Amino acid sequence: MEKESSNVSRAEEIKIQANDAFKSHKYGQAIDLYTQAIELNSQNAVYWANRAFAHTKLEEYGSAIQDATKAIEVDPRYSKGYYRRGAAYLAMGKFKEALKDFQQVKKISPNDPDATKKLKECEKAVMKLKFEEAISVPESERHSVADSIDYHSIGTSPRSSSFMPTQVGIAAVAVAFVAALAMILGAAAATKVAAVVGVVLGTWWWGGSAEVEPQYSGAKIEGDVVTLDFVKKMMDDFKNQKCLHKRYAFQIVLQMREMLQVQPSLVDINIPNGSHFTVCGDVHGQFYDLLNIFELNGLPSEENPYLFNGDFVDRGSFSVEVILTLFALKCMCPSAIYLARGNHESKSMNKIYGFEGEVKSKLSEAFVELFAEVFCYLPLAHVINQKVFVVHGGLFSVDGVKLSDIKAIDRFCEPPEEGLMCELLWSDPQPFPGRGPSKRGVGLCFGADVTKNFLQDNNLDLIVRSHEVKDEGYEIEHDGKLITVFSAPNYCDQMGNKGAYIRFEAPDLKPNIVTFAAVPHPDIKPMAYANNFLRMFQ
């Protein structure tokens, strides 16, 4: 009895240390301390819920759900357990599951104004999701938004006609929307909504022209060729918080679409002897840190090529600037820069974590669909000189996967929730052998033996992946056979981590890792364009 009492007291002391670590944004340390407290007293729901919150901060939503569920098992009346689990479900885009938990929070704490507010927002999100599902067009019937845009004709007449097919399509969707409301809410309510839709649609229809105004003084593309001078001017404009005209944004994204369509799902890169090659990890909309990489390591060129390994957008509030810069550099010189898909190059992530909202604010609704389509064309992995395998996430739930299997993946879709493509984008390494459940709730965790077998099966020497924030900007694991590189320093303006990139020199391809600190950026907070509901939990 005395020992049990001592354990409870010691657990409380460790919890206080864990809370201090959490407040200092040392979330990994906080998790370790909460774990120690749980080992001493596993019947305290607070410890489980607090550890769930720390997992959420590290984007380990699967682990957060497990811990929050355990908190609920320990104390079914502990509202924070449902609250933490609902927040984790929300971060994964599982709005219906989140709604159930917030309804339970409201039931336990009916007079809590914060719980009421979050429940209402969650209800809105679920209603929006149901509406989108109701009006969605079957995949077989969908047409590319790119087919309705001819950037050559934009700006050639007072009112360009290049948007007309898109406008007609959106008008048809609006009509379907009002008709659906009439059936659900009745004619009177539908009439009121129709009036609002009519005003908004009319404003967009006649005010959405992408003609180049005479007073526009920003970067311009002369003809069809994206030049270095244009890219430098555009980057300088972005640095000074000026926008690129939609006409040129359309041109860049549509040219990227043409270029990526013909690339395989696994791209082979050949680096001549005596030459070098740079691999960068996640950038996540941190445009000013991207500029700093180019300051430190030079702009991409045939003599100074780069691979950016996914997660260009979301969270950071300069994602439009990042993606247009990377795309423009690729248009300027295809062999100067390679781009891989990350798990955040997807509709579901962009809807939650800010890119969709930012695109609507800085460009237009049409670009949301266009970017979503082009993201589906991004390659899934690269191999450098037949020796270094580069992928955003990690390896697979089955043994024996060959490079030819990756090349054969039909990637022209939104990422599935299982299978090779999902695992390439979502999986993470673990410090122990074998495979385990994903701490994110998607993909899996894999050990050094899985890494070793994959390298041997494919005659490779090294895996480079990204996907995880690291204190030093990188981490070497699995007996030196796997390197994580992350290029967004002080991630989300709160993690305090360094950024890193890797330079390889041919022929030996020995990785030279360069780290760097965050640089100042304009006072626009991360997640400024994110889902309103998600921002409540930041």
MOBELLIN-V183045 format. One record per residue. RES is the residue in three letters. SS is DSSP state (2 for helix, 1 for strand, 0 for the rest). Layout:
[[RES | SS] [RES | SS]]
This chain:
[[MET | 0] [GLU | 2] [LYS | 2] [GLU | 2] [SER | 2] [SER | 2] [ASN | 2] [VAL | 2] [SER | 2] [ARG | 2] [ALA | 2] [GLU | 2] [GLU | 2] [ILE | 2] [LYS | 2] [ILE | 2] [GLN | 2] [ALA | 2] [ASN | 2] [ASP | 2] [ALA | 2] [PHE | 2] [LYS | 2] [SER | 0] [HIS | 0] [LYS | 0] [TYR | 2] [GLY | 2] [GLN | 2] [ALA | 2] [ILE | 2] [ASP | 2] [LEU | 2] [TYR | 2] [THR | 2] [GLN | 2] [ALA | 2] [ILE | 2] [GLU | 2] [LEU | 2] [ASN | 0] [SER | 0] [GLN | 0] [ASN | 0] [ALA | 2] [VAL | 2] [TYR | 2] [TRP | 2] [ALA | 2] [ASN | 2] [ARG | 2] [ALA | 2] [PHE | 2] [ALA | 2] [HIS | 2] [THR | 2] [LYS | 2] [LEU | 0] [GLU | 0] [GLU | 0] [TYR | 2] [GLY | 2] [SER | 2] [ALA | 2] [ILE | 2] [GLN | 2] [ASP | 2] [ALA | 2] [THR | 2] [LYS | 2] [ALA | 2] [ILE | 2] [GLU | 2] [VAL | 2] [ASP | 0] [PRO | 0] [ARG | 0] [TYR | 0] [SER | 2] [LYS | 2] [GLY | 2] [TYR | 2] [TYR | 2] [ARG | 2] [ARG | 2] [GLY | 2] [ALA | 2] [ALA | 2] [TYR | 2] [LEU | 2] [ALA | 2] [MET | 0] [GLY | 0] [LYS | 0] [PHE | 2] [LYS | 2] [GLU | 2] [ALA | 2] [LEU | 2] [LYS | 2] [ASP | 2] [PHE | 2] [GLN | 2] [GLN | 2] [VAL | 2] [LYS | 2] [LYS | 2] [ILE | 2] [SER | 0] [PRO | 0] [ASN | 0] [ASP | 0] [PRO | 2] [ASP | 2] [ALA | 2] [THR | 2] [LYS | 2] [LYS | 2] [LEU | 2] [LYS | 2] [GLU | 2] [CYS | 2] [GLU | 2] [LYS | 2] [ALA | 2] [VAL | 2] [MET | 2] [LYS | 2] [LEU | 2] [LYS | 2] [PHE | 2] [GLU | 2] [GLU | 2] [ALA | 2] [ILE | 2] [SER | 0] [VAL | 0] [PRO | 0] [GLU | 2] [SER | 2] [GLU | 2] [ARG | 0] [HIS | 0] [SER | 0] [VAL | 2] [ALA | 2] [ASP | 2] [SER | 2] [ILE | 0] [ASP | 0] [TYR | 2] [HIS | 2] [SER | 2] [ILE | 0] [GLY | 0] [THR | 0] [SER | 0] [PRO | 0] [ARG | 0] [SER | 0] [SER | 0] [SER | 0] [PHE | 0] [MET | 2] [PRO | 2] [THR | 2] [GLN | 2] [VAL | 2] [GLY | 2] [ILE | 2] [ALA | 2] [ALA | 2] [VAL | 2] [ALA | 2] [VAL | 2] [ALA | 2] [PHE | 2] [VAL | 2] [ALA | 2] [ALA | 2] [LEU | 2] [ALA | 2] [MET | 2] [ILE | 2] [LEU | 2] [GLY | 0] [ALA | 2] [ALA | 2] [ALA | 2] [ALA | 2] [THR | 2] [LYS | 2] [VAL | 2] [ALA | 2] [ALA | 2] [VAL | 2] [VAL | 2] [GLY | 2] [VAL | 2] [VAL | 2] [LEU | 2] [GLY | 2] [THR | 2] [TRP | 2] [TRP | 2] [TRP | 2] [GLY | 2] [GLY | 0] [SER | 0] [ALA | 0] [GLU | 0] [VAL | 0] [GLU | 0] [PRO | 0] [GLN | 0] [TYR | 0] [SER | 0] [GLY | 0] [ALA | 0] [LYS | 0] [ILE | 0] [GLU | 0] [GLY | 0] [ASP | 0] [VAL | 0] [VAL | 0] [THR | 0] [LEU | 2] [ASP | 2] [PHE | 2] [VAL | 2] [LYS | 2] [LYS | 2] [MET | 2] [MET | 2] [ASP | 2] [ASP | 2] [PHE | 2] [LYS | 2] [ASN | 0] [GLN | 0] [LYS | 0] [CYS | 0] [LEU | 0] [HIS | 0] [LYS | 2] [ARG | 2] [TYR | 2] [ALA | 2] [PHE | 2] [GLN | 2] [ILE | 2] [VAL | 2] [LEU | 2] [GLN | 2] [MET | 2] [ARG | 2] [GLU | 2] [MET | 2] [LEU | 2] [GLN | 2] [VAL | 0] [GLN | 0] [PRO | 0] [SER | 0] [LEU | 1] [VAL | 1] [ASP | 1] [ILE | 1] [ASN | 0] [ILE | 0] [PRO | 0] [ASN | 0] [GLY | 0] [SER | 0] [HIS | 1] [PHE | 1] [THR | 1] [VAL | 1] [CYS | 1] [GLY | 0] [ASP | 1] [VAL | 0] [HIS | 0] [GLY | 0] [GLN | 0] [PHE | 2] [TYR | 2] [ASP | 2] [LEU | 2] [LEU | 2] [ASN | 2] [ILE | 2] [PHE | 2] [GLU | 2] [LEU | 2] [ASN | 2] [GLY | 0] [LEU | 0] [PRO | 0] [SER | 1] [GLU | 0] [GLU | 0] [ASN | 1] [PRO | 1] [TYR | 1] [LEU | 1] [PHE | 1] [ASN | 0] [GLY | 0] [ASP | 0] [PHE | 0] [VAL | 0] [ASP | 0] [ARG | 0] [GLY | 0] [SER | 0] [PHE | 0] [SER | 2] [VAL | 2] [GLU | 2] [VAL | 2] [ILE | 2] [LEU | 2] [THR | 2] [LEU | 2] [PHE | 2] [ALA | 2] [LEU | 2] [LYS | 2] [CYS | 2] [MET | 2] [CYS | 0] [PRO | 2] [SER | 2] [ALA | 2] [ILE | 1] [TYR | 1] [LEU | 1] [ALA | 1] [ARG | 0] [GLY | 0] [ASN | 0] [HIS | 0] [GLU | 0] [SER | 0] [LYS | 2] [SER | 2] [MET | 2] [ASN | 2] [LYS | 2] [ILE | 2] [TYR | 2] [GLY | 0] [PHE | 2] [GLU | 2] [GLY | 2] [GLU | 2] [VAL | 2] [LYS | 2] [SER | 2] [LYS | 2] [LEU | 0] [SER | 0] [GLU | 2] [ALA | 2] [PHE | 2] [VAL | 2] [GLU | 2] [LEU | 2] [PHE | 2] [ALA | 2] [GLU | 2] [VAL | 2] [PHE | 2] [CYS | 0] [TYR | 0] [LEU | 0] [PRO | 1] [LEU | 0] [ALA | 1] [HIS | 1] [VAL | 1] [ILE | 1] [ASN | 0] [GLN | 0] [LYS | 0] [VAL | 1] [PHE | 1] [VAL | 1] [VAL | 1] [HIS | 0] [GLY | 0] [GLY | 0] [LEU | 0] [PHE | 0] [SER | 0] [VAL | 0] [ASP | 0] [GLY | 0] [VAL | 0] [LYS | 0] [LEU | 2] [SER | 2] [ASP | 2] [ILE | 2] [LYS | 2] [ALA | 0] [ILE | 0] [ASP | 0] [ARG | 0] [PHE | 0] [CYS | 0] [GLU | 0] [PRO | 0] [PRO | 0] [GLU | 0] [GLU | 0] [GLY | 0] [LEU | 2] [MET | 2] [CYS | 2] [GLU | 2] [LEU | 2] [LEU | 2] [TRP | 2] [SER | 0] [ASP | 1] [PRO | 1] [GLN | 0] [PRO | 0] [PHE | 0] [PRO | 0] [GLY | 0] [ARG | 1] [GLY | 1] [PRO | 1] [SER | 0] [LYS | 0] [ARG | 0] [GLY | 0] [VAL | 0] [GLY | 0] [LEU | 1] [CYS | 1] [PHE | 1] [GLY | 0] [ALA | 2] [ASP | 2] [VAL | 2] [THR | 2] [LYS | 2] [ASN | 2] [PHE | 2] [LEU | 2] [GLN | 2] [ASP | 2] [ASN | 0] [ASN | 0] [LEU | 0] [ASP | 0] [LEU | 1] [ILE | 1] [VAL | 1] [ARG | 1] [SER | 0] [HIS | 0] [GLU | 0] [VAL | 0] [LYS | 0] [ASP | 0] [GLU | 0] [GLY | 0] [TYR | 1] [GLU | 1] [ILE | 1] [GLU | 1] [HIS | 0] [ASP | 0] [GLY | 0] [LYS | 0] [LEU | 1] [ILE | 1] [THR | 1] [VAL | 1] [PHE | 1] [SER | 0] [ALA | 0] [PRO | 0] [ASN | 0] [TYR | 2] [CYS | 2] [ASP | 2] [GLN | 0] [MET | 0] [GLY | 0] [ASN | 0] [LYS | 0] [GLY | 1] [ALA | 1] [TYR | 1] [ILE | 1] [ARG | 1] [PHE | 1] [GLU | 1] [ALA | 0] [PRO | 0] [ASP | 0] [LEU | 0] [LYS | 1] [PRO | 1] [ASN | 1] [ILE | 1] [VAL | 1] [THR | 1] [PHE | 1] [ALA | 0] [ALA | 0] [VAL | 0] [PRO | 0] [HIS | 0] [PRO | 0] [ASP | 0] [ILE | 0] [LYS | 0] [PRO | 0] [MET | 0] [ALA | 0] [TYR | 0] [ALA | 0] [ASN | 0] [ASN | 2] [PHE | 2] [LEU | 2] [ARG | 2] [MET | 0] [PHE | 0] [GLN | 0]]
